[in-house]
Amino acid sequence: MKEKTNPKPQKTKILTVVALAGTVAVFVAMLVILARTFTQTVLVDTLGYTEDNKIVRLLLKNRMKDEFATETTVDTSSVSSFIDTFLKAVREKEAEIEMMAGDYFPGRNTIVKYVNRGEHLLGYDLALYENSSQMNINGYFLSVIEELSSEEIQENRVEPLADLAKVFCDKDIPFLYVEIPSKVCRKTDWAAGIVDFSNENRERMLRQLEVISIPYLDLTDLLHSEGLEHHSLFFRTDHHMTLSSGLWAARHIISYAEQNYGIRFRNSGLQLDDYTEKIYEKVWLGSYGRKVTIEKADAEDFPLLIPKFKTSYSAIWADSSPAETGDFTILYDYDKISYGNPEETDAYAAYFHDNRPHIHIDNLLYPDGPSVLMIDTSFDNVIAPFVAENVGHLDVIDFRSLTEEQWLEIKGRPYDLVIAATYVIPNHVRNG
């Protein structure tokens, strides 16, 4: 009779060693980040040091092109290569740890909760997840974005958008790009320009769009000009804007199109006072919150806006499905909202029935209104309902799942306006 062995202790030892190694690597990475912060805020901003200083040259290599205007050439290729290789290794080790935990321990979330509890006691609020770093700023969780060169932005963002715009501009259909705000505030967040470069990337992109005459609406500038608190536009544990922020965005999009294209919208339900807010308390965690678990991120409320005015729509949620008719509430998928485990509830999918290849809405109370096409990923889910209330016909498409055949049919429709809030454009759209 053979004696049975239990492999779990050995696997536990392996995981423990790997976890300790990963923790050390992350600690060193944190020291690098703190050193960059000190260099920027003290040496550069306060004491006025320039790239002539070795510390500045080493730690702020990604910002030197924009911050300093000298002709001195310094060979830091070996140092740069070391830093890039080190940070890549840290990210890979974190991903390996998460994968092993998922493979060997069905109770992965329980383990992560205890790890996060220890990190909380240490005041450690930055975690690496594959190719992105996640942090907590004043209770708002976000991922930091790496800096892109002007060439990368032109190739991967501007040129795809230009190809998309040409499809409709050749037919004299107005095209508008809408820039959704980053969750990192450049004016108040210490991470801006230190470890997160989303705002720098945004500004470079919009300057390039201006050069090639592609109209755009920058919602970031608008929120600052109106004195809004930047983070309040977003869910605390998710990367998406809230529903009331989507209403705010829709109001500005409609106003811009009216003023610049002479399109006549219904101008209905564009103020928050036009709605009653129904709140589901503490029912979900956003995508960032689910990564760090309930130990670090508190479950948050999920609001719906219910109109105080009469509405009536016909909605087709998939090309092969029959039309659904009803009032504004049919634009929500209530099945996605539950009072179960917040870590297992993706309530955001309730807005506009989640991400679908193609959604078509007819406003039965404004049948002669304009026909509009919106192109986006999931950010439009909180904007589209309020646009639907102000147009006659609305198509919303998501290139991530839209087929080439669907695109060929949709692009042939006679729209009065095309709104794009994404620069991720597939090749068959760019080439056709």
C-alpha positions in Angstrom: 0.0 0.0 0.0 1.5 3.3 -1.1 1.6 6.2 1.3 -0.2 9.2 -0.1 1.7 12.5 -0.1 0.3 15.9 0.2 1.9 18.3 -2.4 0.3 21.4 -0.9 3.1 22.1 1.8 5.8 22.1 -0.9 3.7 24.4 -3.1 3.1 26.7 -0.2 6.8 26.9 0.5 7.5 27.8 -3.2 4.7 30.4 -3.2 6.1 31.9 0.1 9.6 32.2 -1.3 8.4 33.7 -4.5 6.1 36.1 -2.6 9.0 37.3 -0.4 11.2 37.9 -3.4 8.4 39.8 -5.1 7.8 41.9 -2.0 11.5 42.8 -1.8 11.4 43.7 -5.5 8.3 45.9 -5.1 9.9 47.6 -2.0 13.0 48.5 -4.1 10.7 49.8 -6.9 8.9 52.0 -4.3 12.3 53.5 -3.4 12.9 54.3 -7.0 9.5 56.1 -7.2 10.1 58.0 -4.0 13.5 59.1 -5.3 11.9 60.3 -8.5 9.4 62.3 -6.5 12.1 63.9 -4.3 14.2 64.8 -7.3 11.3 66.5 -9.1 9.8 68.4 -6.2 12.9 69.3 -4.3 15.9 69.3 -6.6 14.1 70.6 -9.8 11.0 72.5 -8.7 12.4 74.0 -5.5 16.2 74.2 -5.9 16.2 74.7 -9.7 18.6 71.9 -10.6 18.9 71.0 -14.3 20.0 68.0 -16.2 23.6 68.9 -15.4 23.0 67.2 -12.0 23.7 63.5 -12.2 20.8 62.6 -9.9 18.3 64.6 -12.0 19.7 63.1 -15.2 19.4 59.5 -13.9 16.0 59.6 -12.2 14.1 61.9 -14.5 15.3 60.6 -17.9 11.7 60.4 -19.3 11.0 64.1 -18.6 14.3 65.6 -19.7 13.1 66.3 -23.3 10.2 68.4 -22.0 11.7 70.0 -18.9 15.2 71.0 -20.0 16.5 72.7 -23.1 20.2 72.1 -23.4 22.4 70.7 -26.2 24.4 68.5 -23.8 24.4 64.8 -24.9 24.8 62.3 -22.0 25.1 58.6 -22.5 22.8 57.0 -20.0 21.8 54.0 -22.2 23.3 51.4 -19.8 21.5 52.9 -16.8 18.3 53.3 -18.7 18.5 49.7 -19.8 19.1 48.5 -16.3 16.1 50.5 -14.9 13.8 49.3 -17.7 14.9 45.7 -17.2 14.5 45.9 -13.4 11.0 47.4 -13.6 9.9 44.8 -16.2 11.2 42.0 -13.9 9.2 43.4 -11.0 6.0 43.4 -13.0 6.6 39.9 -14.3 7.3 38.6 -10.8 4.1 40.2 -9.5 2.1 38.6 -12.3 3.8 35.2 -11.6 2.9 35.5 -7.9 -0.8 36.3 -8.7 -0.9 33.4 -11.3 0.5 30.9 -8.8 -1.9 32.0 -6.1 -4.7 31.6 -8.5 -3.5 28.1 -9.5 -2.8 26.7 -6.1 -5.3 28.4 -3.8 -9.0 28.5 -4.6 -9.3 31.1 -1.7 -7.0 33.6 -3.5 -9.0 36.6 -2.4 -8.8 35.6 1.3 -5.0 35.4 1.0 -4.8 38.8 -0.8 -6.9 40.3 1.9 -4.5 39.4 4.6 -1.5 40.6 2.5 -3.3 43.9 1.9 -4.1 44.2 5.6 -0.3 44.0 6.3 0.4 46.5 3.5 -2.1 48.9 5.0 -0.4 48.8 8.4 2.9 49.6 6.6 1.3 52.5 4.7 2.0 50.8 1.4 -0.5 51.8 -1.3 1.1 50.9 -4.6 0.7 47.5 -6.2 2.0 46.3 -9.6 -0.4 44.3 -11.8 1.2 43.0 -15.0 1.9 46.1 -17.1 0.3 48.7 -14.9 0.8 50.1 -11.4 -2.2 50.7 -9.2 -2.3 53.3 -6.5 -4.7 54.9 -4.0 -4.9 58.7 -4.0 -7.3 60.0 -1.3 -9.4 57.0 -1.5 -9.6 56.8 -5.3 -8.0 53.8 -6.9 -6.3 54.3 -10.3 -3.7 52.8 -12.6 -0.7 54.9 -13.7 0.1 55.3 -17.4 3.5 55.3 -18.9 4.8 58.2 -21.0 4.6 57.9 -24.8 6.7 59.8 -27.2 5.2 62.1 -29.9 6.1 59.5 -32.5 4.2 56.7 -30.6 1.2 58.9 -30.1 1.1 59.8 -33.8 1.4 56.2 -34.9 -0.9 54.6 -32.4 -3.5 57.3 -31.7 -3.6 60.2 -34.1 -3.1 58.3 -37.4 -5.9 55.7 -36.6 -8.3 58.5 -35.6 -7.4 60.4 -38.8 -8.3 57.3 -40.9 -11.6 56.9 -39.0 -12.5 60.6 -39.4 -11.8 60.4 -43.2 -14.4 57.7 -43.6 -17.1 60.2 -42.6 -15.6 63.5 -43.6 -15.5 62.3 -47.2 -19.3 62.0 -46.9 -19.5 65.5 -45.3 -20.6 64.0 -42.0 -19.4 66.0 -39.0 -16.8 64.1 -36.9 -16.0 64.9 -33.3 -13.4 63.3 -31.1 -14.2 63.5 -27.3 -11.3 63.1 -24.9 -12.4 61.4 -21.7 -10.5 62.7 -18.6 -7.8 60.6 -17.0 -8.5 59.8 -13.3 -5.1 61.4 -12.4 -5.5 65.1 -11.8 -2.5 67.0 -13.1 -3.2 70.0 -10.8 -3.4 68.2 -7.5 -2.1 64.6 -7.7 1.5 64.1 -6.8 1.7 61.1 -9.2 1.1 63.4 -12.2 4.2 63.7 -14.2 6.2 61.6 -11.8 4.8 58.1 -12.3 1.7 58.8 -14.4 1.9 60.5 -17.7 -1.7 60.2 -18.9 -2.1 64.0 -19.0 1.1 64.6 -20.9 0.1 62.0 -23.4 -3.4 63.6 -23.8 -1.9 67.1 -24.4 0.6 65.8 -27.0 -2.3 63.9 -28.8 -4.6 66.9 -28.8 -1.9 69.2 -30.2 -1.4 66.8 -33.0 -5.1 66.5 -33.7 -5.2 70.3 -33.9 -2.4 70.3 -36.5 -4.4 68.0 -38.8 -7.7 69.8 -38.2 -9.6 67.0 -36.5 -12.2 68.6 -34.2 -12.0 67.6 -30.5 -13.7 68.3 -27.2 -11.4 68.0 -24.2 -13.5 67.3 -21.2 -10.5 67.7 -18.8 -10.2 71.4 -19.6 -13.9 71.8 -19.1 -14.0 70.2 -15.6 -11.1 72.4 -14.5 -12.6 75.6 -16.0 -15.9 74.8 -14.1 -14.0 74.3 -10.9 -15.2 70.7 -10.5 -13.3 68.4 -8.1 -11.5 66.1 -10.5 -11.8 62.8 -8.7 -15.5 63.2 -7.9 -16.3 62.5 -11.6 -15.2 58.9 -11.1 -16.1 55.9 -9.1 -13.6 55.4 -6.3 -12.8 51.8 -7.2 -13.2 51.9 -10.9 -11.7 53.7 -14.0 -15.1 54.8 -15.3 -16.9 58.1 -14.7 -20.1 58.0 -12.7 -23.6 58.3 -14.2 -24.0 61.9 -13.2 -20.6 62.7 -14.8 -21.9 61.0 -18.0 -24.8 63.4 -17.9 -22.4 66.3 -17.5 -20.3 65.0 -20.4 -23.4 64.5 -22.6 -24.5 68.1 -21.9 -21.2 69.5 -23.2 -21.1 67.2 -26.2 -24.6 68.3 -27.3 -23.7 72.0 -26.7 -20.6 71.7 -28.8 -22.4 70.0 -31.7 -25.2 72.6 -31.6 -22.7 75.5 -31.7 -20.3 74.1 -34.2 -22.5 72.0 -36.5 -25.9 73.6 -36.2 -27.5 70.3 -35.3 -30.9 70.6 -33.5 -31.1 68.4 -30.5 -34.1 68.0 -28.2 -32.4 69.6 -25.2 -34.3 67.3 -22.8 -33.1 65.9 -19.4 -29.7 67.5 -19.4 -29.7 68.7 -15.8 -29.3 66.6 -12.7 -32.4 68.2 -11.3 -34.4 66.5 -14.1 -33.8 63.1 -12.4 -34.5 61.2 -9.2 -31.4 59.4 -8.0 -31.9 55.8 -6.9 -29.0 54.5 -4.9 -28.0 50.8 -4.3 -25.8 51.1 -1.2 -22.4 49.3 -1.0 -23.2 46.8 -3.7 -20.0 46.7 -5.8 -16.3 47.1 -6.3 -15.0 48.5 -9.5 -12.2 46.8 -11.5 -9.4 48.4 -9.4 -11.2 47.5 -6.2 -11.6 43.9 -7.2 -7.9 43.6 -7.8 -6.9 44.8 -4.3 -9.9 43.1 -2.7 -12.4 44.4 -0.1 -9.6 44.6 2.5 -8.1 47.7 0.8 -11.1 49.1 -1.1 -14.5 49.7 0.5 -17.6 48.6 -1.5 -19.3 51.6 -2.9 -22.8 52.8 -3.8 -24.2 52.3 -7.3 -26.6 55.1 -8.5 -29.3 55.1 -11.2 -30.9 58.3 -12.5 -34.6 58.0 -13.1 -36.2 60.8 -15.2 -39.0 63.0 -13.8 -40.2 63.5 -17.3 -41.9 61.3 -19.9 -39.6 59.1 -22.1 -40.2 56.4 -24.7 -37.7 54.3 -26.7 -37.3 51.3 -29.0 -34.0 49.6 -28.3 -32.2 46.8 -30.2 -29.4 45.4 -28.0 -28.0 43.0 -30.6 -28.5 42.9 -34.4 -30.3 39.6 -34.2 -32.6 40.4 -31.2 -36.1 41.9 -31.4 -36.7 45.5 -30.4 -37.5 46.3 -26.8 -39.8 49.2 -26.1 -40.3 51.2 -22.9 -39.2 54.2 -20.9 -35.8 55.3 -19.8 -35.4 52.4 -17.4 -35.0 49.9 -20.3 -31.6 51.5 -20.8 -30.5 49.8 -17.6 -29.9 46.1 -17.1 -31.2 45.6 -13.5 -30.0 41.9 -13.5 -26.4 43.2 -13.1 -27.2 44.8 -9.8 -27.3 42.6 -6.7 -26.7 42.7 -3.0 -24.4 39.6 -3.0 -20.6 39.7 -2.8 -19.4 43.2 -4.0 -16.3 41.5 -5.3 -18.4 39.4 -7.7 -20.8 42.1 -8.8 -19.9 44.1 -11.9 -22.7 46.6 -11.5 -21.2 49.0 -14.1 -22.5 46.5 -16.7 -26.0 47.6 -15.8 -25.4 50.9 -17.6 -26.6 50.7 -21.2 -26.6 46.9 -21.0 -22.8 46.6 -20.8 -20.4 46.4 -23.8 -22.0 45.2 -27.0 -20.9 45.3 -30.6 -23.8 47.4 -31.8 -26.8 49.0 -30.0 -29.5 50.9 -31.8 -32.0 53.3 -30.0 -34.9 55.1 -31.5 -36.4 58.0 -29.5 -40.1 57.5 -30.1 -40.9 61.0 -28.7 -38.4 62.7 -31.1 -38.6 60.6 -34.3 -37.5 63.5 -36.6 -34.4 64.3 -34.5 -30.8 63.9 -35.7 -29.2 60.5 -36.3 -26.0 60.0 -34.4 -23.2 57.4 -34.3 -21.1 57.0 -31.1 -17.9 55.0 -31.2 -16.3 54.0 -28.0 -15.4 51.2 -25.5 -17.2 51.2 -22.2 -16.8 54.9 -21.3 -19.8 55.7 -23.4 -22.1 53.6 -21.3 -22.8 56.5 -18.9 -23.0 59.1 -21.7 -25.1 57.3 -24.4 -28.4 57.2 -22.4 -28.5 61.0 -22.2 -27.5 61.4 -25.8 -30.3 59.0 -26.8 -32.8 61.2 -25.0 -31.8 64.2 -27.2 -31.6 62.6 -30.7 -34.0 60.8 -33.0 -31.8 57.8 -33.7 -28.6 56.6 -32.0 -26.2 53.8 -32.9 -23.4 52.9 -30.5 -20.6 50.6 -31.6 -17.7 49.0 -29.9 -14.8 48.1 -32.3 -13.5 45.4 -29.9 -16.4 43.1 -30.8 -17.9 44.6 -33.9 -17.6 42.5 -37.0 -16.3 43.7 -40.3 -19.7 43.0 -41.9 -21.5 45.1 -39.3 -19.0 47.9 -39.8 -19.6 47.9 -43.6 -23.4 48.3 -43.0 -23.1 50.9 -40.3 -20.6 53.2 -42.1 -23.0 53.5 -45.0 -25.8 55.0 -42.9 -26.6 58.8 -43.4 -25.6 60.1 -39.9 -25.9 63.8 -38.9 -23.0 63.4 -36.5 -20.3 60.9 -35.5 -18.8 61.0 -32.0 -15.7 59.0 -31.2 -14.2 58.6 -27.7 -11.6 56.0 -28.6 -8.5 55.9 -30.7 -8.3 52.1 -30.9 -9.3 51.6 -34.5 -9.0 48.1 -36.2 -7.1 47.7 -39.4 -10.1 46.9 -41.5 -11.6 50.2 -40.6 -8.4 52.1 -41.3 -7.9 50.4 -44.6 -11.5 50.6 -45.8 
